[in-house]
Each structure stands twice: as structure tokens, then as C-alpha cells.
Amino acid sequence: MAGRNGKEAAKRPVGRPPLDRDKILADLESYISESDLPVLAEFCYKHNVWRQYLNEHEEFSDALKKLFTKKEACLEIGALIFLDYRTLVVG
């Protein structure tokens, strides 16, 4: 395709550059282990990656399951502690 000056226009890449999946996976595993309450939206925001991207690639599935399981456990423990404190205060 000819450019304005008659020469062929240079092809520029379109869209986001490819992401380093190994680095993202390592960062995700590190985030899960270091975070008291891991939140996927927070990880995505801090590491500039879309949630959809993680869901679309199979290599992230185990780490995502681990994140959601840890999050569920933390929230459940927190709720049980809150309920225990409520009964202590009322009683």
C-alpha cells in the first residue's frame, strides 16, 4: 500500500502488545501468597491485565481457583469471627 509520498507505508502493530504469560502467572502466584485477602480486580488493576485475558488462557485456571478459594476462606473466617464477637457482646 502506497503512502503519501508514493513509498510503501510501514506496517505498525495494532492493539495491545503481547503479554508475558509466565511473568503474569508468577506475579499472580506471588500476589495470592502475599495478600491477606486476594481480590482479582485488584490484581488486574495493579498488573495492567484484563480479567477476561486471565479467564481465556488455560494456564491461569489453577491460580485463579487458588485465589478464589483463599478469598472465600478469608471471608468465611472473617464472618465467623464477626458472629462470635456479636454473641460475646450481646451475651
TORPA-283170 format. One record per residue: z, x, y of N, C-alpha, C in turn. Coordinates in pm, whole numbers, plus 32768, in hexadecimal, padded with zeros to 4 digits. Atoms other than C-alpha are relative to their C-alpha. Example, Ala and Ser with C-alpha at 12.3 -4.5 7.8 and 13.67 -1.06 7.14 Angstrom:
2
800080597F89830C84CE7E3E8000805A80787FFA7FAE7F8982CA85577F9680497FB3806D
REM end
This chain:
91
800080557F8A80008000800080008059807C800F7FAD7F897F988093814B80647FD9806A7FA180177F93809480B982647FB57FEE8083803E80147F7D8054809783D87F9B806C8024805A7F947FDC7FB181EA83F67F95801C7F9680667FF280667ED081B882C9802D804C7F857FCB7FB880747FA6828C81E080507F9F7FAA7FB38055805B805481FC80B380937FFE80297F73800E7FD981AC8176810B805A80327F907F9F7FCE806382D2821C8060804E7F8A7FC87FB4806D803F8381813C7F678093801D800F7F707FF57FF184EB81027FB980427FA67F997FB98055806085E4807F7EBD80337F8180437FD480807FCD86447F167EE880837FDA7FBC7F81802E803A87A37E887EB58069806D7FFD7F917FA1800C88E87F347E617FDB80737FA480187F91805C88E0808D7DC580477FE67F7B7FBE80168081893A80977C538090803480037F737FDB80048AAE80A97C0C801E80577F867FD67FA8806D8B5881AE7B3280637FB37FA97FAD805580568BDF80D67A16807780497FC67F917FB380388CB481EB79808070801180667F9B7FF17F968D6382267ACD80457F7C801B7FC480837FE88D9980B27B0480637FDE7F907FA7801C80728E2E808F79A7807F805580087F8B7FA97FF28F1481B979DF805A7FD080727FB280347F8F8F7E812C7B3180467F7E7FDC7FC5807F80298FBC7FD67A98807780177FA37F927FE0805C90928066797F8077803B804D7F987FC47FAD915581337A7E80467F9680547FC8806D7FAE918580027B5F805C7FA97FAC7FAF8056805792097F347A3B808580437FE07F857FBC80269307803A79D4805C801B80777FAF7FDF7F8A937C808A7B3780317F86804C7FDD80787FB4938F7F277BBF806D7FB07FB97F998055803994C67E557B8D7FC87F757FDD803F8082801793F77D177BA77F6A800F801E808F7FE97FE792817D607B7A7FB67F7F8022804F80727FD391967C747C307F6E80308008808B7FD5800790217C8C7BE97FBE8001808A803D80067F7A8FBD7C217D498029807A80537FD27F8B7FB590907D3C7DDA7FB7807D7FD080487F8D80358FF27E3C7CF17F7080028034808C80087FD48E947DC57D497FF38023809480037FE57F708EDF7DCE7EBD80158095801C7FDF7F747FE68F797F297EB47F9780627FCB80617FA5803D8E657FBD7DDA7F6F7FD8801A8086802A7FD58D3C7F0B7E777FA37FDE7F8C8050802D80738CC37E667D3980127F697FF57FF98092800F8C727CF97CF9803C7FDA7F7A7FC58036807A8D397C337BFA7F927FDE7F9B8070802680568BF07BB07B6F7FC780797FB680337F85803E8B7F7D167B2C805680277F887FA57FDE806D8CB57D557A577FEF7F9F7F8B8010806580698C827C1079987F7B800D7FB680867FF7803C8B127C5A79547FF080787FA3800F7F8780518B4D7DAC78AC806E80077F977FA8800780748BE97DB17752806C806E7FFF7FA07F9180088C967F03777F80807FE7804F7F8880207FB38D8F7E65787280557F927FBF7FBD807780368DF77D417791808E801D7FCF7F797FE180308F217DEC76E98060801B80747FAB7FE27F8C8FA77E6E783480227F80804D7FE5807F7FBA8F837D1578D380657FAC7FB27F9F804A8052903D7C7477AF808C803C80127F817FBB7FEB914F7D7877DA803B7FDD80887FD280237F7991637D31795180397F7280027FD3808B7FFD917F7BB8791E807D7FEB7FAB7F89800C8055927E7BDF7806807B803780487F907FC67FB6935A7CC378D980287FA580737FE5805A7F90933A7BD97A03804A7F837FD07FC08077803893977AAB792E8091801E7FD97F797FDA802A94C67B61789E805B8013807A7FB17FE97F87953E7BCE79F780257F7C80437FE680817FC0951E7A6F7A8480607FAC7FAD7FA7804B805895C979D47956808E803580087F7C7FC37FF496EB7ACA7967803E7FDD80877FCF80237F7A97097A8B7ADD802E7F7080087FDA808D8001971479147AA580817FEB7FB37F86800E804F981F7936799980798037804C7F937FC87FB098F47A137A7A80257F9E80707FE880617F9598CC79177B96804C7F887FCA7FBB8073803B993477F87AB2809080247FDB7F7A7FD480249A5F78C17A3780588007807D7FB27FF97F849AD179047B9D80207F7480347FE880897FD19AAB77947BF480747FC17FB47F94803D804D9B92772B7AD78085804380207F847FBC7FDB9C9178337B3B80367FCE80847FD7802E7F7B9C9677BB7CA380327F717FF97FDB808C80099CA776497C4B80827FF07FB37F8E800F80599DAD76767B39807B8036803B
REM end
